[in-house]
Amino acid sequence: MKMRPIRNQHNGLGRHRAFTLIELLVVIAIIAILAALLLPALTRAKLKAQGVQCLSCHRQLALAWRMYSDDNRDQLLYASGDTLGYEPGVWMSGGMDFNGNNASNWDPSVDIYKSPMWPYCGKAVGIFKCPADHSYVTVNGVQKPRIRTMVMNLYLGGFNGTGGNGVFDTKTWRLFKKNSEMNQPDKIFVFLDEREDAINWGNFYTNMKGYPLLSAAGNPASYSLADMPGIYHGNACGFSFADNHAEIRKWKDPRTFPPMKYQSLIFDGSAETPSPRNADVAWLQDRATRPLK
C-alpha cells in the first residue's frame, strides 16, 4: 500500500509561496486601472439616477401647481411677491443664501409650509430640491442642508400679477394669469432647477431681449442671462412644463454653465450677463412666454 507523504517542515510539501513585491505592485496597478475605467461609468450612472429622481420631483411640483389652479377658478399662483416676506397667492416666499441665520435656507415651516401649493404636495418637502444639490448652511456650528432648488418661471403670474416695475413689459410680453391662457402648455416651463450659487428669490427671470419672433428686437447679439439655470446633471437642468411633463435640458454653450462657486453666491440677480448668440438663451426664451400680438 502506497503511503501518503507526511507534511513537515523538512519535506517542503506544506510550504506556501508568498507574493513577491513585484507581483503585489502589478496587482495594485491592475486594480487602479480597473477603477479608473469604472469610475466614469459609475459617475454617469449616479448622474442618471439623480436625473430620474429630479424629474419625479418636477412632475410632482407641476401637478401640485395645476391642482391649485383647478381648485381656484383657473387662477395661476404668482411666481414672485414684491418682497421676500409672505404674500398671499405667491407660490414661494423667502430668499435663499448661505446665511445660517436665515431660516428660509433650512426650515420648511418658514416658507414651504406656507406656500398655497403645500396642501397639494403630499407633505413631501423633498420635491422642492434637486437630489444633486448638496449645498448647506451652518447653524450654531451644525451643517444643515438647504431645502430648495426649484424656482418658477416669472412669466407665470409675475410679481403679484405685474411685470415688477419694469422688470419686463407686460404690453410686449405675455404675463400668464390663468392656465387656460396657455394654448401650448407643453412649450411653457413652470419650474426649473437653479444653481446653488445663484438661487435667491422663488422666481426665474428670462430676459426676452433679442427674441427672434419679435421682429422689432429680433437680434440674438443682444441675448443675456439674468438668472442662471441649474447644471446639476452633467451641465444640464431639470424642467417641468405646464402640461405636467418634465425633461432634462443639456446646455450647449459654456457661457450657460460657468464653474460653480460652492457655498457662496456669485450670481445674485442684480446684474445680467451678456451672452450674444447663445443657443441656450434662445431655448429658454422660446419656452418662457410669448410676444403679445
C-alpha positions as CSV (number, residue, x, y, z in Angstrom):
1,M,0.0,0.0,0.0
2,K,1.3,3.3,-1.0
3,M,1.6,5.7,1.9
4,R,0.7,9.4,1.7
5,P,3.7,11.6,2.4
6,I,3.7,13.3,5.8
7,R,3.9,17.1,5.5
8,N,6.5,18.5,7.7
9,Q,9.0,21.4,7.8
10,H,11.6,19.2,6.2
11,N,10.0,17.8,3.0
12,G,8.7,21.2,1.8
13,L,5.3,19.9,0.7
14,G,3.5,22.1,3.2
15,R,5.1,25.4,2.4
16,H,3.0,28.3,1.0
17,R,4.7,30.5,-1.6
18,A,4.4,34.3,-0.8
19,F,3.8,37.0,-3.3
20,T,6.9,39.0,-4.3
21,L,6.9,42.8,-4.2
22,I,6.8,43.0,-8.0
23,E,3.7,40.8,-8.1
24,L,1.9,42.9,-5.5
25,L,2.7,46.1,-7.4
26,V,1.3,44.5,-10.6
27,V,-1.9,43.6,-8.8
28,I,-2.3,47.1,-7.4
29,A,-1.7,48.6,-10.8
30,I,-4.4,46.4,-12.4
31,I,-6.9,47.3,-9.7
32,A,-6.1,51.0,-10.2
33,I,-6.6,50.7,-14.0
34,L,-9.9,48.9,-13.5
35,A,-11.1,51.5,-11.0
36,A,-10.2,54.3,-13.5
37,L,-12.2,52.5,-16.2
38,L,-15.2,52.0,-14.0
39,L,-15.3,55.4,-12.3
40,P,-16.7,57.3,-15.3
41,A,-19.4,54.7,-15.8
42,L,-20.3,54.9,-12.1
43,T,-20.4,58.7,-12.3
44,R,-22.7,58.6,-15.3
45,A,-25.0,56.1,-13.6
46,K,-25.2,58.3,-10.5
47,L,-26.0,61.4,-12.6
48,K,-28.7,59.4,-14.5
49,A,-30.3,58.2,-11.2
50,Q,-30.3,61.7,-9.8
51,G,-31.8,63.0,-13.0
52,V,-34.6,60.5,-12.8
53,Q,-35.3,61.5,-9.2
54,C,-35.2,65.2,-10.2
55,L,-37.7,64.6,-12.9
56,S,-40.0,62.9,-10.5
57,C,-39.8,66.0,-8.2
58,H,-40.6,68.3,-11.1
59,R,-43.7,66.3,-12.1
60,Q,-45.0,66.3,-8.5
61,L,-44.5,70.1,-8.3
62,A,-46.1,70.7,-11.6
63,L,-49.1,68.6,-10.6
64,A,-49.5,70.4,-7.3
65,W,-49.3,73.7,-9.2
66,R,-52.0,72.6,-11.6
67,M,-54.2,71.2,-8.9
68,Y,-54.1,74.6,-7.1
69,S,-55.2,76.3,-10.3
70,D,-58.0,73.8,-10.9
71,D,-59.3,74.5,-7.4
72,N,-59.1,78.3,-7.7
73,R,-61.0,79.1,-10.9
74,D,-58.1,78.6,-13.2
75,Q,-56.0,81.3,-11.5
76,L,-52.2,80.8,-11.5
77,L,-50.1,81.4,-8.5
78,Y,-47.7,84.3,-8.7
79,A,-44.1,83.4,-9.4
80,S,-42.9,86.1,-7.0
81,G,-44.0,88.7,-4.4
82,D,-42.8,92.2,-4.2
83,T,-40.8,91.4,-1.1
84,L,-39.2,88.3,0.5
85,G,-41.9,88.2,3.1
86,Y,-45.1,86.1,2.9
87,E,-47.7,87.4,0.5
88,P,-50.9,85.6,-0.4
89,G,-51.1,84.0,-3.8
90,V,-47.3,83.8,-4.2
91,W,-46.0,80.2,-4.8
92,M,-43.0,80.7,-2.5
93,S,-41.8,83.4,-0.2
94,G,-38.4,83.9,1.4
95,G,-35.0,84.0,-0.1
96,M,-32.0,81.7,-0.3
97,D,-28.4,82.5,0.6
98,F,-25.7,80.9,2.8
99,N,-26.5,82.7,6.0
100,G,-27.3,80.2,8.8
101,N,-29.4,82.9,10.5
102,N,-31.8,82.9,7.5
103,A,-34.1,80.1,8.4
104,S,-35.6,80.1,4.9
105,N,-32.5,78.2,3.9
106,W,-33.1,75.2,6.1
107,D,-36.5,75.3,7.9
108,P,-39.5,74.3,5.7
109,S,-42.0,75.9,8.2
110,V,-40.8,79.4,7.3
111,D,-41.8,79.3,3.6
112,I,-42.6,75.9,2.2
113,Y,-45.4,75.0,4.6
114,K,-46.9,78.5,3.9
115,S,-47.0,78.0,0.2
116,P,-50.5,77.8,-1.3
117,M,-49.2,74.7,-3.1
118,W,-48.2,72.9,0.0
119,P,-51.6,71.2,0.6
120,Y,-51.3,69.6,-2.8
121,C,-47.7,68.3,-2.3
122,G,-48.4,65.3,-0.1
123,K,-46.3,66.7,2.7
124,A,-43.2,65.9,0.6
125,V,-40.6,68.5,1.4
126,G,-38.0,66.8,-0.8
127,I,-39.7,67.6,-4.1
128,F,-38.6,71.3,-3.7
129,K,-34.9,70.3,-4.0
130,C,-32.9,68.6,-6.7
131,P,-31.2,65.5,-5.3
132,A,-27.8,66.6,-6.8
133,D,-27.9,69.8,-4.8
134,H,-25.7,69.3,-1.8
135,S,-25.5,72.9,-0.6
136,Y,-25.8,73.6,3.1
137,V,-25.7,76.3,5.8
138,T,-24.1,76.2,9.2
139,V,-26.5,76.8,12.1
140,N,-24.9,77.0,15.5
141,G,-22.0,75.0,14.4
142,V,-24.1,72.3,12.7
143,Q,-24.4,71.8,9.0
144,K,-28.0,71.8,7.7
145,P,-28.9,71.0,4.1
146,R,-30.6,73.8,2.2
147,I,-34.2,72.8,1.3
148,R,-35.0,74.4,-2.1
149,T,-33.5,74.3,-5.6
150,M,-36.7,74.8,-7.6
151,V,-37.8,78.2,-8.9
152,M,-40.8,79.3,-11.0
153,N,-40.9,80.9,-14.5
154,L,-41.5,84.6,-13.8
155,Y,-43.9,85.0,-16.7
156,L,-46.4,82.8,-14.8
157,G,-48.1,85.3,-12.5
158,G,-45.2,87.7,-12.4
159,F,-44.7,89.9,-9.4
160,N,-48.1,89.7,-7.8
161,G,-49.7,89.9,-11.2
162,T,-47.4,92.6,-12.6
163,G,-44.2,93.0,-14.6
164,G,-42.4,94.2,-11.5
165,N,-42.0,97.9,-12.1
166,G,-40.3,97.5,-15.4
167,V,-38.5,94.1,-15.0
168,F,-40.5,93.1,-18.1
169,D,-43.1,94.9,-20.2
170,T,-46.5,93.3,-19.9
171,K,-47.6,95.2,-23.1
172,T,-44.9,93.4,-25.1
173,W,-44.7,90.0,-23.4
174,R,-47.5,87.8,-22.2
175,L,-47.9,87.5,-18.5
176,F,-49.9,84.4,-17.9
177,K,-52.5,84.7,-15.1
178,K,-54.8,81.7,-16.0
179,N,-54.0,78.2,-17.1
180,S,-56.4,78.5,-20.0
181,E,-54.3,81.3,-21.5
182,M,-51.6,78.9,-22.5
183,N,-52.5,77.4,-25.8
184,Q,-49.3,75.4,-25.9
185,P,-48.8,74.2,-22.3
186,D,-46.1,71.7,-23.4
187,K,-44.0,74.7,-24.6
188,I,-44.1,76.8,-21.4
189,F,-41.9,75.7,-18.5
190,V,-43.2,76.1,-14.9
191,F,-40.3,75.0,-12.7
192,L,-36.6,74.5,-13.2
193,D,-33.5,73.9,-11.1
194,E,-31.4,76.9,-10.3
195,R,-27.8,76.9,-9.4
196,E,-27.0,76.8,-5.7
197,D,-24.7,79.8,-6.2
198,A,-27.4,81.8,-7.9
199,I,-30.8,80.9,-6.3
200,N,-32.3,83.7,-4.2
201,W,-36.0,84.5,-4.7
202,G,-38.6,82.0,-5.8
203,N,-38.7,83.2,-9.4
204,F,-36.6,82.7,-12.5
205,Y,-36.4,85.6,-15.0
206,T,-35.7,85.0,-18.7
207,N,-34.8,88.3,-20.4
208,M,-36.6,88.3,-23.8
209,K,-34.5,90.9,-25.4
210,G,-33.4,89.7,-28.9
211,Y,-36.2,87.1,-29.1
212,P,-36.2,86.1,-32.8
213,L,-40.0,86.1,-33.1
214,L,-40.2,89.8,-32.1
215,S,-39.2,91.4,-35.3
216,A,-38.7,94.8,-33.7
217,A,-35.9,93.5,-31.5
218,G,-35.0,90.1,-33.0
219,N,-31.3,90.4,-32.6
220,P,-29.5,87.4,-31.0
221,A,-26.5,89.6,-30.4
222,S,-28.4,91.2,-27.5
223,Y,-29.0,88.0,-25.6
224,S,-28.2,87.9,-21.9
225,L,-28.6,85.7,-18.9
226,A,-30.4,87.2,-16.0
227,D,-30.9,84.3,-13.6
228,M,-28.7,81.2,-14.0
229,P,-30.2,77.8,-14.7
230,G,-29.1,74.6,-12.9
231,I,-26.2,72.5,-14.1
232,Y,-26.6,69.5,-11.7
233,H,-27.0,66.8,-14.2
234,G,-23.8,67.0,-16.2
235,N,-24.2,70.6,-17.2
236,A,-27.9,70.0,-17.7
237,C,-31.0,71.3,-15.9
238,G,-34.3,69.8,-14.8
239,F,-37.6,71.4,-16.1
240,S,-41.3,70.8,-15.6
241,F,-43.9,72.2,-18.1
242,A,-47.5,73.4,-17.9
243,D,-48.7,70.1,-19.4
244,N,-47.1,68.3,-16.5
245,H,-44.3,66.7,-18.5
246,A,-40.7,67.0,-17.3
247,E,-37.4,66.9,-19.1
248,I,-33.6,67.3,-18.6
249,R,-32.1,70.0,-20.8
250,K,-28.4,69.6,-21.7
251,W,-26.8,73.0,-22.1
252,K,-24.7,73.7,-25.3
253,D,-22.9,77.0,-24.7
254,P,-20.2,77.0,-22.0
255,R,-21.3,80.5,-21.0
256,T,-24.5,78.9,-19.6
257,F,-22.6,76.7,-17.2
258,P,-19.6,78.6,-15.8
259,P,-17.9,76.8,-12.9
260,M,-19.9,76.5,-9.7
261,K,-18.8,78.6,-6.8
262,Y,-19.8,76.3,-3.9
263,Q,-21.2,77.6,-0.6
264,S,-21.3,81.2,-1.9
265,L,-23.5,83.4,-4.1
266,I,-21.9,84.7,-7.2
267,F,-25.0,85.3,-9.3
268,D,-27.4,87.4,-7.2
269,G,-29.7,88.6,-10.0
270,S,-28.7,92.2,-9.6
271,A,-26.9,92.4,-13.0
272,E,-27.3,90.4,-16.2
273,T,-24.6,88.6,-18.0
274,P,-24.3,89.4,-21.8
275,S,-24.3,86.2,-23.8
276,P,-24.6,87.1,-27.5
277,R,-25.9,84.4,-29.8
278,N,-26.2,81.8,-27.0
279,A,-28.5,79.0,-28.3
280,D,-29.4,78.2,-24.7
281,V,-30.8,81.7,-24.2
282,A,-32.9,81.2,-27.3
283,W,-34.2,77.9,-25.9
284,L,-35.2,79.5,-22.6
285,Q,-36.9,82.4,-24.4
286,D,-38.9,80.1,-26.6
287,R,-40.3,78.3,-23.5
288,A,-40.7,81.2,-21.1
289,T,-43.5,83.3,-22.7
290,R,-44.9,84.6,-25.9
291,P,-44.9,88.1,-27.5
292,L,-48.3,89.9,-27.5
293,K,-49.6,90.4,-30.9
